[in-house]
Amino acid sequence: MKESLLQYANYNVWANNRMIDTLLKLSPAQLDMDINSSFNTIRKTVLHCLGAEYIWLQRLQLAEQPVWIGDELDKPFNIACTQWQQASKDLLEFINAQFDDKALQHVIQYYRKKQPFKLQVWQVLHHVFNHNTYHRGQLVTMLRQAGINKIPGTDFSSFFQG
């Protein structure tokens, strides 16, 4: 299980970096263009991805009061992208630090809107990686609507092709 999660974590870092390389070339007008999606701008979608990775990382690290940073609209975009990349790397390091598969089966309890939930560590990690894949797909569509035609592929199979 650990080896599989390490592959997904490495893929997540790789795919996020490819997407961020493209996003950092956008103008403020493109970042804030109103687009019909889960979040109505590219900037808000990126902030959501950062916020989600960061809060899940905090939960995995058993932070008593995890902090949501996905709504900090005044944060410089390049800083948000750097923090997103760091959160992805930190998730990879979290997996690396686990002694064995048993550690990945540990159950964590977390709260969302004051409601308690429980998941195993490996389930959280799968969720985070799938969540990013979902929103990277939205970003591709949003980039096209913002007039960007040169968009890197981020398919899992492409990760293995080098």
N, C-alpha and C positions, 0 to 999 in steps of 0.2 A: 504494500500500500504506500509506504513512504516513497519508494522509487517512482511510482506513478504520480503521486502528488508533486514530487520534485520536477517531473517533466511538465506538468501543468503550470507550476509556478514559474519555471523558466520560460515557458511559452507565454504566459501572462506578461512577464517583464518584456520579452521580445516584442510581442504584439502591441503593448502599450507604448513602448519606445518608438516603434514604427509610426503609430498613429500620432504621437506627440510631435515627432519630427515634422509632420505635415501641418499639424495644428499651429505650431509656433510660427509658421510663415503667413498666417492669416492676418488680415487687417482688423482693427477693432470693429469696423462696420460688419465684416464677415462674422466675427465672433458673436456679435450681438444682433445679427439679423433674425427677425422673427420667423421661425420655421415651425410648422405643425408637427410636433413629436412629443415624447414623454415629457421633455423639458423644452421650452420654446426657443432656446438658443444653444449654439455650440458651447459657449462659455458655461452655461448652467448645466449642460450635460457633463462636461468635464469636471466641474465642481462636484456634481453628484457622484461621479465615479471615484474621485478623490475621497470624498466624505465617506462613501460606503466602504472602500478598502480600509481607510483609517479607523473607522469605528469597529469594523470586524477585527482588525489587528489588535486594537485595545481590548476587545472582549476576549480574544484568544490569550492575551497577556494577563488576563484576569484583573483588568483595571476596575477599581470600585465604582468610578463614575466616568464612563467613557464620554468623550466630547465629540459632538457632531460639528464638523467644520465645512460641510458641503453647501452652506448658504452664505459664505463670505464673499459676496459679489464685488466688494471693493478690493479684494486681493489681486495683486498684479498677476496676469494670466501666466507669465513664465514661471512665477513662484508656485502657482497652483500645479502646473505641469511637473515641476521639479519635485514637489511634495507627493504627487501621484506616483511618479517613478520611484521615489524613496519608499513609499508604502508598499509598492509591489516587490521591491527588493527585500524589505523587512519581512514580508510574508514568506518569501523564499528562505530567508535566514531562519525564520521561526520553524519551518519544516525541517531544515537542516539540523536544527538544535534538538529535535525530538530523538530520544534514544532508540526507540523502536516503534513498531506498529501499534503496540498497546497504548502508547502515549497518544496516538492519533484517534483512539477510540474513547478517550476521556470525554465525559459529558460536561458541557458548560451551560450555565444558565445565564440568560441575558434578558433584558427588558426592552420592549418596544411599546411606546405609548402607555407606559406603566403596567403592561401585561407581561408576565413572566413566560419565557419559552426555554426549551432545552434542545440542544443539538450536540452530536458528537463532533469533535474537532475536525475529522475528515469531511463531515457533511458541511460544516461551515466553509472549509476551504473549497470544496466543489462549488458551493453556492457563489462564493466570491469570484471564482474564475468564470463560471457561467454568466454571472451578472455582468462582468466586464465584456465578455464576448457579445452579449446582447446589446449593450450600449455602444460598443465599437461599431457594430452593424448599423445602429442608428446614426452614428457619427459619419459613416460612409455616405449614407443617404443625405444627411444634412450638408456635408461637404459638396456633394454634387449640386444641391440646390443653391449653395453659395457660389457656384461657378467654378469649383475646383474639379479638374478632370484627371489630374495625376494623383492617384490615391494608392498607397501601398497595400498589397495583399496582406491579410493577417490570418489566413486560414491555418488551422493546426497542422495540416499536411505541409504547408509551405514552410513552417518552422523547421521541419525535418529535412527539407530540401536544401537548406542553407541559405 
